[in-house]
Amino acid sequence: MKLYYFADGCSLATHIAMREAGMEFEIEEVDVQTRLTESGRPFPEINAKGYVPALVFDDGSMLTENVALLDWAAQQSDALRPGNGMPRTRQIEALTFVSTEIHRPFLFLFFFLGEAEKPAVGGMIAGRFAHLAGRLAGDYLLGDDFSVADAFLYVMLRWAKMSKMEISDRFIPYVQRIEARPAVQAALRAEGLKTLGN
């Protein structure tokens, strides 16, 4: 199977999750500006939605959307799979919050808003981070164990730093724990990225 990604894009969350799950897969970068894959193919020919992540399975079928891909990746691994019932529901709740309340507003901040509108949206995103900082109950977002929701939140924290956004100091040890994980280090290396501390 092959994961299509933008370097340091939201697809990094799926990339991390798949490595955490111990999967074997290929990756192929998509150029943000030209929308061409590394092999020169127009990415909309592969995924008509035109954005990443997109995971193409060996049978040619495809799965898109980070929340779906992260939930799927979690189901493939004993270490990542939440318990049935409320634990999985809580994970989907966290994934949905990150997706709709942080990821989507960032896209508007980066691509669609004028300078006059950016401070208000940036403040709203910072407020969402503050909400999550206040809910960190253990080492990770959902407790003492790393989850795919942490992979997604970590990418958004990378975007916060990229945007020079002020966020809670509670995230400093959180990010350090995530970046110490071998799967995270491997995903960053594969995409040519540095840790937030560098």
C-alpha angles and dihedrals in degrees: 000000000000131000117208113209148166112228108259090000126131086272087076087078092060090042090055093045093051091050090047087053090054095240126161112228144137125243128211123188122227118209109239094214103040098028088223122137122232088263090055098252118138105252095220087065087063099037114019089202087068098219140091150287100057122159117198114199125214091259091057096254118130138214122199139176120069097242091054094043094047092048089048092049091051091054090056096061133060089210094053102032112106120215118271120268119016098008091059091042090052090051091051089047090055093045092050093049092051091045100047104027101038112014097046096047089049089058090055090046092052102039117012114033131087120233092259092059099045099081093058094048091044089052091050091052091048088053090054090052089050089053091054093044088057091052098052098124100176138348091317141031096270099032135285098339129074113247136183087258087066090055090055095044090048091057090050090051087054088054090049090056090046088054093046089239120168111239136171119286086228086081094061097079089035092058091044091055092049095047091050090063113105093224091054091048090050093050092049091050092048091053094042093245133145128224118259090253092062 
